[in-house]
Amino acid sequence: MTPRWSHAAALTGAAILSLGIAQAQSPELSAPPAIDGEVVGDHGSHTIRMGFGLSEGSPQYLSSRYFADILEQRSEGRLTVQIFPNSQLGDDVQMMEMLQTGTLDMTYPSSSAATSYVSELAVFDLPFLLPSREAAIEVLQSEAAQSMLDAFEGSGIKALAFSENGYRQLSNSARPVASPEDVAGLDVRGLTVRTMENPVHLAIWEALGANPTPMAFGELFSAMEQGVVDGQENPWSTILTSNFHEVQDYGSETRHVYTPFVMMMSERTWDRLDPEYQALVQEAARQSAAYEIQISAEYDDWARDQLEARGMQITRLDDAQIAAFQEAVQPVYEEWAPEIGEELITEIQQIAASVADDE
Ligand code: KDG
């Protein structure tokens, strides 16, 4: 049986105390797999600085710790990784630029933030494209996905692995949302929704009648707190680990987009590493991405239930309600499919359908 560990780091001590008996303190997450590869040769010492937007409690952070542990153990401490979460070093776009100039070694953005480097990544931004997590993971492990990672070559960025950001859900501070009409507002104004800085996401929320406002993730909490935006959309685990429920009373299980993360390194850093270190970095990235995907799935429903337990009113949508959202965002396909490439979309849909057929 896989060992399980109770992950208390997701919550501060104060938060744990304030939860009360009805709320579990942490999800039961699988422990990281044992680190068992050979120790690599001595090719000097390197400190690798890695920055990203999410917090210490997130599956992204926990799996990055595992990445750091693999490198450290298998290099006998010569390769160390310093992790800077919470957008401390910048937002996704800025950190990718820092990778290009060599002022940062690694970052871990949403694929949506990286479409200006590899336009094919925008396929993941299409709404309701990937019907199940199993289908999404099959796509992330496909040759088509590997070609997207390879396509970063020459950009100054070495893309190492895909992992799971997850199904994005709407949250807001204004009202319960069960339909596109609730987003648009009939007698009231449409919701102002923060989106990632990505044109397909803008198109989605325009099609739903919202006022989409692109913004960096690091600015989001205070923008919601100050009422600059009514809402945002992210996986439940991000909503919880970023404490968005403190400023968002309503959640809706829209699952409108499944976005991956891309673990990446500066090409300058990569080129400085001995080939044996490069192979270790690549292997550790794949292993930690697989672990991230596993614990992200474990985290997801737990996070939703936790949000509910902490007072967020969550609207679950039935098939007919989801279909209404799907219909409302149809114009996004009409506008963006030719840009992204009909062939690529069909290829991804076929990979996803092969999983649905197996089930
Ligand atoms: O660490 C990743 C975050 O910076 C960001 O990509 C999270 O999905 C995200 C968002 O909404 O910006």
Boltz pocket constraint, residues with backbone or C-beta under 6 A from the ligand:
constraints:
  - pocket:
      binder: B
      contacts: [[A, 52], [A, 53], [A, 54], [A, 60], [A, 91], [A, 92], [A, 108], [A, 109], [A, 110], [A, 113], [A, 165], [A, 196], [A, 215], [A, 216], [A, 217], [A, 233], [A, 234]]
      max_distance: 6.0
